[in-house]
Amino acid sequence: MIMNFGLSGIALILITLFLIFLPIPLAMKRDRNPVLWFLAGLILSPLLTIPLLLILGQKPTTL
């Protein structure tokens, strides 16, 4: 079976991949575990984890 996604289908796939991998650099910038945030984005939704990372901000440092 040949799948014909067309240009809009390819754009949708690229945007989805971008959103799935976006939590990784955001988590690294905020000193949070990028693997866990990537998995959270896969399980929950990147549209939920990205704003959550932005709201949580920098990981608090402990003495």
Phi and psi restraints in degrees (range 20) as a CNS / XPLOR table:
assign (resid 1 and name C) (resid 2 and name N)
       (resid 2 and name CA) (resid 2 and name C) 1.0 -95.8 20.0 2
assign (resid 2 and name N) (resid 2 and name CA)
       (resid 2 and name C) (resid 3 and name N) 1.0 128.1 20.0 2
assign (resid 2 and name C) (resid 3 and name N)
       (resid 3 and name CA) (resid 3 and name C) 1.0 -97.8 20.0 2
assign (resid 3 and name N) (resid 3 and name CA)
       (resid 3 and name C) (resid 4 and name N) 1.0 130.1 20.0 2
assign (resid 3 and name C) (resid 4 and name N)
       (resid 4 and name CA) (resid 4 and name C) 1.0 -115.8 20.0 2
assign (resid 4 and name N) (resid 4 and name CA)
       (resid 4 and name C) (resid 5 and name N) 1.0 95.1 20.0 2
assign (resid 4 and name C) (resid 5 and name N)
       (resid 5 and name CA) (resid 5 and name C) 1.0 -78.3 20.0 2
assign (resid 5 and name N) (resid 5 and name CA)
       (resid 5 and name C) (resid 6 and name N) 1.0 -34.5 20.0 2
assign (resid 5 and name C) (resid 6 and name N)
       (resid 6 and name CA) (resid 6 and name C) 1.0 77.9 20.0 2
assign (resid 6 and name N) (resid 6 and name CA)
       (resid 6 and name C) (resid 7 and name N) 1.0 179.7 20.0 2
assign (resid 6 and name C) (resid 7 and name N)
       (resid 7 and name CA) (resid 7 and name C) 1.0 -67.9 20.0 2
assign (resid 7 and name N) (resid 7 and name CA)
       (resid 7 and name C) (resid 8 and name N) 1.0 -38.4 20.0 2
assign (resid 7 and name C) (resid 8 and name N)
       (resid 8 and name CA) (resid 8 and name C) 1.0 -68.5 20.0 2
assign (resid 8 and name N) (resid 8 and name CA)
       (resid 8 and name C) (resid 9 and name N) 1.0 -34.3 20.0 2
assign (resid 8 and name C) (resid 9 and name N)
       (resid 9 and name CA) (resid 9 and name C) 1.0 -67.7 20.0 2
assign (resid 9 and name N) (resid 9 and name CA)
       (resid 9 and name C) (resid 10 and name N) 1.0 -39.6 20.0 2
assign (resid 9 and name C) (resid 10 and name N)
       (resid 10 and name CA) (resid 10 and name C) 1.0 -66.1 20.0 2
assign (resid 10 and name N) (resid 10 and name CA)
       (resid 10 and name C) (resid 11 and name N) 1.0 -40.9 20.0 2
assign (resid 10 and name C) (resid 11 and name N)
       (resid 11 and name CA) (resid 11 and name C) 1.0 -63.1 20.0 2
assign (resid 11 and name N) (resid 11 and name CA)
       (resid 11 and name C) (resid 12 and name N) 1.0 -40.2 20.0 2
assign (resid 11 and name C) (resid 12 and name N)
       (resid 12 and name CA) (resid 12 and name C) 1.0 -64.0 20.0 2
assign (resid 12 and name N) (resid 12 and name CA)
       (resid 12 and name C) (resid 13 and name N) 1.0 -41.0 20.0 2
assign (resid 12 and name C) (resid 13 and name N)
       (resid 13 and name CA) (resid 13 and name C) 1.0 -64.4 20.0 2
assign (resid 13 and name N) (resid 13 and name CA)
       (resid 13 and name C) (resid 14 and name N) 1.0 -43.9 20.0 2
assign (resid 13 and name C) (resid 14 and name N)
       (resid 14 and name CA) (resid 14 and name C) 1.0 -65.5 20.0 2
assign (resid 14 and name N) (resid 14 and name CA)
       (resid 14 and name C) (resid 15 and name N) 1.0 -41.2 20.0 2
assign (resid 14 and name C) (resid 15 and name N)
       (resid 15 and name CA) (resid 15 and name C) 1.0 -64.7 20.0 2
assign (resid 15 and name N) (resid 15 and name CA)
       (resid 15 and name C) (resid 16 and name N) 1.0 -41.2 20.0 2
assign (resid 15 and name C) (resid 16 and name N)
       (resid 16 and name CA) (resid 16 and name C) 1.0 -63.2 20.0 2
assign (resid 16 and name N) (resid 16 and name CA)
       (resid 16 and name C) (resid 17 and name N) 1.0 -44.8 20.0 2
assign (resid 16 and name C) (resid 17 and name N)
       (resid 17 and name CA) (resid 17 and name C) 1.0 -62.1 20.0 2
assign (resid 17 and name N) (resid 17 and name CA)
       (resid 17 and name C) (resid 18 and name N) 1.0 -40.8 20.0 2
assign (resid 17 and name C) (resid 18 and name N)
       (resid 18 and name CA) (resid 18 and name C) 1.0 -60.5 20.0 2
assign (resid 18 and name N) (resid 18 and name CA)
       (resid 18 and name C) (resid 19 and name N) 1.0 -45.8 20.0 2
assign (resid 18 and name C) (resid 19 and name N)
       (resid 19 and name CA) (resid 19 and name C) 1.0 -67.6 20.0 2
assign (resid 19 and name N) (resid 19 and name CA)
       (resid 19 and name C) (resid 20 and name N) 1.0 -33.0 20.0 2
assign (resid 19 and name C) (resid 20 and name N)
       (resid 20 and name CA) (resid 20 and name C) 1.0 -68.4 20.0 2
assign (resid 20 and name N) (resid 20 and name CA)
       (resid 20 and name C) (resid 21 and name N) 1.0 -38.4 20.0 2
assign (resid 20 and name C) (resid 21 and name N)
       (resid 21 and name CA) (resid 21 and name C) 1.0 -91.7 20.0 2
assign (resid 21 and name N) (resid 21 and name CA)
       (resid 21 and name C) (resid 22 and name N) 1.0 -9.3 20.0 2
assign (resid 21 and name C) (resid 22 and name N)
       (resid 22 and name CA) (resid 22 and name C) 1.0 -62.1 20.0 2
assign (resid 22 and name N) (resid 22 and name CA)
       (resid 22 and name C) (resid 23 and name N) 1.0 -35.9 20.0 2
assign (resid 22 and name C) (resid 23 and name N)
       (resid 23 and name CA) (resid 23 and name C) 1.0 -61.4 20.0 2
assign (resid 23 and name N) (resid 23 and name CA)
       (resid 23 and name C) (resid 24 and name N) 1.0 -22.2 20.0 2
assign (resid 23 and name C) (resid 24 and name N)
       (resid 24 and name CA) (resid 24 and name C) 1.0 -63.0 20.0 2
assign (resid 24 and name N) (resid 24 and name CA)
       (resid 24 and name C) (resid 25 and name N) 1.0 -57.2 20.0 2
assign (resid 24 and name C) (resid 25 and name N)
       (resid 25 and name CA) (resid 25 and name C) 1.0 -67.8 20.0 2
assign (resid 25 and name N) (resid 25 and name CA)
       (resid 25 and name C) (resid 26 and name N) 1.0 -29.9 20.0 2
assign (resid 25 and name C) (resid 26 and name N)
       (resid 26 and name CA) (resid 26 and name C) 1.0 -64.5 20.0 2
assign (resid 26 and name N) (resid 26 and name CA)
       (resid 26 and name C) (resid 27 and name N) 1.0 -42.5 20.0 2
assign (resid 26 and name C) (resid 27 and name N)
       (resid 27 and name CA) (resid 27 and name C) 1.0 -67.5 20.0 2
assign (resid 27 and name N) (resid 27 and name CA)
       (resid 27 and name C) (resid 28 and name N) 1.0 -41.0 20.0 2
assign (resid 27 and name C) (resid 28 and name N)
       (resid 28 and name CA) (resid 28 and name C) 1.0 -63.4 20.0 2
assign (resid 28 and name N) (resid 28 and name CA)
       (resid 28 and name C) (resid 29 and name N) 1.0 -39.6 20.0 2
assign (resid 28 and name C) (resid 29 and name N)
       (resid 29 and name CA) (resid 29 and name C) 1.0 -64.7 20.0 2
assign (resid 29 and name N) (resid 29 and name CA)
       (resid 29 and name C) (resid 30 and name N) 1.0 -28.5 20.0 2
assign (resid 29 and name C) (resid 30 and name N)
       (resid 30 and name CA) (resid 30 and name C) 1.0 -101.8 20.0 2
assign (resid 30 and name N) (resid 30 and name CA)
       (resid 30 and name C) (resid 31 and name N) 1.0 16.7 20.0 2
assign (resid 30 and name C) (resid 31 and name N)
       (resid 31 and name CA) (resid 31 and name C) 1.0 56.8 20.0 2
assign (resid 31 and name N) (resid 31 and name CA)
       (resid 31 and name C) (resid 32 and name N) 1.0 39.6 20.0 2
assign (resid 31 and name C) (resid 32 and name N)
       (resid 32 and name CA) (resid 32 and name C) 1.0 -115.6 20.0 2
assign (resid 32 and name N) (resid 32 and name CA)
       (resid 32 and name C) (resid 33 and name N) 1.0 162.4 20.0 2
assign (resid 32 and name C) (resid 33 and name N)
       (resid 33 and name CA) (resid 33 and name C) 1.0 -70.6 20.0 2
assign (resid 33 and name N) (resid 33 and name CA)
       (resid 33 and name C) (resid 34 and name N) 1.0 111.1 20.0 2
assign (resid 33 and name C) (resid 34 and name N)
       (resid 34 and name CA) (resid 34 and name C) 1.0 -67.9 20.0 2
assign (resid 34 and name N) (resid 34 and name CA)
       (resid 34 and name C) (resid 35 and name N) 1.0 -30.7 20.0 2
assign (resid 34 and name C) (resid 35 and name N)
       (resid 35 and name CA) (resid 35 and name C) 1.0 -67.6 20.0 2
assign (resid 35 and name N) (resid 35 and name CA)
       (resid 35 and name C) (resid 36 and name N) 1.0 -43.5 20.0 2
assign (resid 35 and name C) (resid 36 and name N)
       (resid 36 and name CA) (resid 36 and name C) 1.0 -65.1 20.0 2
assign (resid 36 and name N) (resid 36 and name CA)
       (resid 36 and name C) (resid 37 and name N) 1.0 -39.4 20.0 2
assign (resid 36 and name C) (resid 37 and name N)
       (resid 37 and name CA) (resid 37 and name C) 1.0 -70.9 20.0 2
assign (resid 37 and name N) (resid 37 and name CA)
       (resid 37 and name C) (resid 38 and name N) 1.0 -32.7 20.0 2
assign (resid 37 and name C) (resid 38 and name N)
       (resid 38 and name CA) (resid 38 and name C) 1.0 -64.3 20.0 2
assign (resid 38 and name N) (resid 38 and name CA)
       (resid 38 and name C) (resid 39 and name N) 1.0 -46.7 20.0 2
assign (resid 38 and name C) (resid 39 and name N)
       (resid 39 and name CA) (resid 39 and name C) 1.0 -64.6 20.0 2
assign (resid 39 and name N) (resid 39 and name CA)
       (resid 39 and name C) (resid 40 and name N) 1.0 -38.0 20.0 2
assign (resid 39 and name C) (resid 40 and name N)
       (resid 40 and name CA) (resid 40 and name C) 1.0 -62.9 20.0 2
assign (resid 40 and name N) (resid 40 and name CA)
       (resid 40 and name C) (resid 41 and name N) 1.0 -38.0 20.0 2
assign (resid 40 and name C) (resid 41 and name N)
       (resid 41 and name CA) (resid 41 and name C) 1.0 -66.5 20.0 2
assign (resid 41 and name N) (resid 41 and name CA)
       (resid 41 and name C) (resid 42 and name N) 1.0 -35.9 20.0 2
assign (resid 41 and name C) (resid 42 and name N)
       (resid 42 and name CA) (resid 42 and name C) 1.0 -70.0 20.0 2
assign (resid 42 and name N) (resid 42 and name CA)
       (resid 42 and name C) (resid 43 and name N) 1.0 -42.8 20.0 2
assign (resid 42 and name C) (resid 43 and name N)
       (resid 43 and name CA) (resid 43 and name C) 1.0 -76.5 20.0 2
assign (resid 43 and name N) (resid 43 and name CA)
       (resid 43 and name C) (resid 44 and name N) 1.0 -49.8 20.0 2
assign (resid 43 and name C) (resid 44 and name N)
       (resid 44 and name CA) (resid 44 and name C) 1.0 -84.6 20.0 2
assign (resid 44 and name N) (resid 44 and name CA)
       (resid 44 and name C) (resid 45 and name N) 1.0 -78.0 20.0 2
assign (resid 44 and name C) (resid 45 and name N)
       (resid 45 and name CA) (resid 45 and name C) 1.0 175.1 20.0 2
assign (resid 45 and name N) (resid 45 and name CA)
       (resid 45 and name C) (resid 46 and name N) 1.0 139.6 20.0 2
assign (resid 45 and name C) (resid 46 and name N)
       (resid 46 and name CA) (resid 46 and name C) 1.0 -63.5 20.0 2
assign (resid 46 and name N) (resid 46 and name CA)
       (resid 46 and name C) (resid 47 and name N) 1.0 -28.4 20.0 2
assign (resid 46 and name C) (resid 47 and name N)
       (resid 47 and name CA) (resid 47 and name C) 1.0 -71.0 20.0 2
assign (resid 47 and name N) (resid 47 and name CA)
       (resid 47 and name C) (resid 48 and name N) 1.0 -13.6 20.0 2
assign (resid 47 and name C) (resid 48 and name N)
       (resid 48 and name CA) (resid 48 and name C) 1.0 -98.1 20.0 2
assign (resid 48 and name N) (resid 48 and name CA)
       (resid 48 and name C) (resid 49 and name N) 1.0 -41.5 20.0 2
assign (resid 48 and name C) (resid 49 and name N)
       (resid 49 and name CA) (resid 49 and name C) 1.0 -74.5 20.0 2
assign (resid 49 and name N) (resid 49 and name CA)
       (resid 49 and name C) (resid 50 and name N) 1.0 -33.5 20.0 2
assign (resid 49 and name C) (resid 50 and name N)
       (resid 50 and name CA) (resid 50 and name C) 1.0 -64.4 20.0 2
assign (resid 50 and name N) (resid 50 and name CA)
       (resid 50 and name C) (resid 51 and name N) 1.0 -51.1 20.0 2
assign (resid 50 and name C) (resid 51 and name N)
       (resid 51 and name CA) (resid 51 and name C) 1.0 -63.6 20.0 2
assign (resid 51 and name N) (resid 51 and name CA)
       (resid 51 and name C) (resid 52 and name N) 1.0 -33.9 20.0 2
assign (resid 51 and name C) (resid 52 and name N)
       (resid 52 and name CA) (resid 52 and name C) 1.0 -63.0 20.0 2
assign (resid 52 and name N) (resid 52 and name CA)
       (resid 52 and name C) (resid 53 and name N) 1.0 -42.6 20.0 2
assign (resid 52 and name C) (resid 53 and name N)
       (resid 53 and name CA) (resid 53 and name C) 1.0 -62.1 20.0 2
assign (resid 53 and name N) (resid 53 and name CA)
       (resid 53 and name C) (resid 54 and name N) 1.0 -40.7 20.0 2
assign (resid 53 and name C) (resid 54 and name N)
       (resid 54 and name CA) (resid 54 and name C) 1.0 -67.0 20.0 2
assign (resid 54 and name N) (resid 54 and name CA)
       (resid 54 and name C) (resid 55 and name N) 1.0 -37.3 20.0 2
assign (resid 54 and name C) (resid 55 and name N)
       (resid 55 and name CA) (resid 55 and name C) 1.0 -71.3 20.0 2
assign (resid 55 and name N) (resid 55 and name CA)
       (resid 55 and name C) (resid 56 and name N) 1.0 -43.1 20.0 2
assign (resid 55 and name C) (resid 56 and name N)
       (resid 56 and name CA) (resid 56 and name C) 1.0 -66.0 20.0 2
assign (resid 56 and name N) (resid 56 and name CA)
       (resid 56 and name C) (resid 57 and name N) 1.0 -35.9 20.0 2
assign (resid 56 and name C) (resid 57 and name N)
       (resid 57 and name CA) (resid 57 and name C) 1.0 70.4 20.0 2
assign (resid 57 and name N) (resid 57 and name CA)
       (resid 57 and name C) (resid 58 and name N) 1.0 -153.1 20.0 2
assign (resid 57 and name C) (resid 58 and name N)
       (resid 58 and name CA) (resid 58 and name C) 1.0 -66.0 20.0 2
assign (resid 58 and name N) (resid 58 and name CA)
       (resid 58 and name C) (resid 59 and name N) 1.0 138.8 20.0 2
assign (resid 58 and name C) (resid 59 and name N)
       (resid 59 and name CA) (resid 59 and name C) 1.0 -66.0 20.0 2
assign (resid 59 and name N) (resid 59 and name CA)
       (resid 59 and name C) (resid 60 and name N) 1.0 130.5 20.0 2
assign (resid 59 and name C) (resid 60 and name N)
       (resid 60 and name CA) (resid 60 and name C) 1.0 -66.0 20.0 2
assign (resid 60 and name N) (resid 60 and name CA)
       (resid 60 and name C) (resid 61 and name N) 1.0 139.9 20.0 2
assign (resid 60 and name C) (resid 61 and name N)
       (resid 61 and name CA) (resid 61 and name C) 1.0 -86.7 20.0 2
assign (resid 61 and name N) (resid 61 and name CA)
       (resid 61 and name C) (resid 62 and name N) 1.0 144.1 20.0 2
assign (resid 61 and name C) (resid 62 and name N)
       (resid 62 and name CA) (resid 62 and name C) 1.0 -110.7 20.0 2
assign (resid 62 and name N) (resid 62 and name CA)
       (resid 62 and name C) (resid 63 and name N) 1.0 151.3 20.0 2
